[in-house]
Amino acid sequence: MRLTKKSHSCVRLEKDGRTLVIDPGGFSEEDAALGADVILVTHEHPDHFDEGRLRAALEADPAAAVWTLKSVAEQLSAAFPGRVHTVGHGDAFTAAGFDIQVHGELHAVIHPDIPRVTNVGYLVDDGVLFHPGDALTVPDHPVRTLMLPVMAPWNKISEVIDYLREVRPERAYDVHDALLTDLARPIYDRQIGALGGSEHLRLAPGATAEL
């Protein structure tokens, strides 16, 4: 499987000529969802879900489909009947040759005064990759590659390190990094790499890795 990092929390997976994209939001490239056979969205926040990007991808390919939670599905399902599927914690399905399990229920706490929205994470192909969205969800399954939300209004570096220790993947790649400046990256790389207990890696937008 080939992983391509897109900007912020969006990633693209390719296997056997099929493509899966997770979280092509407003901080990712305009064409991030185009060409995808399967699109997964973790939650409704605009840096993870951009309605225009999803509509463009679904209109460009009549066979493309979306799997997501209810709050996002409701915004798309009327325009694309039968192609927008609602999922929640504990669900499992196969799409375009990718086996996917759904883990998690709520977005991490931003502030106690801000209501928490629903958030789900996606475990792909028996743990080859896990993308938690905006939560520190620990799946009840071994994870080889963790997409690590490294910097957000709802986390701090100690939580990121403890999350990495708890999941214990073989490797972790940064996501949710659009707000992380180049000046701060070496600090995060050094501390997460030294304390996380797993190989900590970073891909620039557009760069790829074989999983």
TASUL-V143621 format. One line per field, one symbol per residue. ss: DSSP state (H for helix, E for strand, L for the rest). burial: # if it has 16 or more other ideal C-beta (glycine too) atoms within 10 Angstrom, else .. A space follows every 50 residues. Layout:
ss=???
burial=???
This chain:
ss=LEEEELLLLLEEEEELLEEEEELLLLLLLLLLLLLLLEEEELLLLLLLLL HHHHHHHHHHLLLLEEEELHHHHLLLLLLLLLLEEELLLLLEEEELLEEE EEELLELLLLLLLLLLLELLEEEELLLLEEELLLLLLLLLLLLLEEEEEL LLLLLLHHHHHHHHHHHLLLEEEEELLLLLLHHHHHHHHHHHHHHLLLEE ELLLLLLEEEL
burial=#.#############...##########...###.##########.#### ..##.###.....######..##..##..#...##.#.#.....##.#.# #####.##.#.....#.########.#############...#.###### ##.##....##.##..#.#..#######.#.......#...##..###.# .##.......#
